[in-house]
Amino acid sequence: MIAKPAAGQAISIQDISEAVYKTSADFLTYQSYIFSFSQVPLSHISEAVYKTSADWINHRSPEALSFFLLWSLDSILADLGSQQTVTKGSKKVVQQVTSKSQETLKAFVSLFPI
């Protein structure tokens, strides 16, 4: 499991990829840690955090960023997919998308300014 980084310390793409391939229990713990950041409204992210994130992204290879983005999107889609319509007897029940899923998707999409 990846330890919470110290202030100013970045998480490397190698750390992320190792977390993806660990046991499901470790992965769920890591995923919970990542998703906890999605609960912060984007308007509350400080300029310093934005600059640190941009710097981290600018120092990664396209392959590493592609892997990270695909892994992130896969996690979001898996979460959203688990909330699809289910059939109970003759009735269809539509499960609501959680705010966690919505906020995570907003954070993911915000990585790609148009």
N, C-alpha and C positions, 0 to 999 in steps of 0.2 A: 504494500500500500504506500502511496506517496504521502510523505509527511507534509503538513501545512508549511509553505515556505515562509522564511523570515521576511520581515519588511524589506522591500527593495530587491528581493531575490526572485528570479523568474523560474518557472517550471519548464524544463526542457521537453522537447518533443519526444526524446527517448524515454523520459519518465512517463509521459502520457501513453506511449505505445506499450511500455511494459505493464502499465496498469490495465490496459485493454485486455491483455492476454493472461492476466492472473485469474485466480479462482473467481467464481461468480460472486461470492460473498465480499471479497476484496474489491471487485469491480463495482458492486452496488454501493459500497461505502465511499469509494472515490467519486462515483457518479453523484451521490448525494452531496458531497463536498462541492463539486462543480455546480450543481443545480442550485445550491444555496446562494450562489452569486447572482443567479437569475432573478431572485426575489427583490433585488435592489432596483428601483426605477432607474431607467437610463439617464433621466435628467439629474439624478443625484450622484452620478459618477464624476469624480473630480478631474480637473485638467491634468493633474499629476498622474493619476491612474490611466487616463486616456493616452498620455504621452508615453508612459511605460509600456502599455499594451502595443501601441504603434511601433515603438522601438523593438519590442520583442518580435513582432510580426516581420518587420523589415530585415531582421537578422536570420530568418529561417529560409531554408531552400523551398522552392516551389513544391517539391515532392513532399517535404515534411508538412507544409501547410495544407496540401491536398489531402494527405492522410488524416490530419487533425480535423479538417472540415468535414470530410466524409464520415469519420467516426462520430463527430458531433451531430451531424444531420441524421445519421442512422439511429442514434440514441433518441433524438427528438421524435423521429417517425415511429420508432418502436413504442414510445410512450403514447403518442397520439393513436397509433393502431390498436393499442390495448383498450382504447376507449370508444371503439366503433359500436355500431348498432348490434345488439344481440337479440335473438329471438327466444322468447319464453312462451312455450305453448303456441297459441295462435296469435299472440301479441308481439309486436316489435317494441323493444325498449331502446330509446336513444340515450346513451350515456353522455353527460356533459363533459366537454373538454375542460380540464382543470386549469386554473389560472397559472399553475406552475408550467404546464405545457405551453400555454399562450405566451407567458413571459420569456420562457426559454427560446421559443421560436422568434419572438421579437428581438431578443439579444443576438441570436444567430443571424437574422436578416440584417441587423444593424451593422454587421461586420462588412457588408457590401454596399457602401454608399453609392448612389447613382449620380 
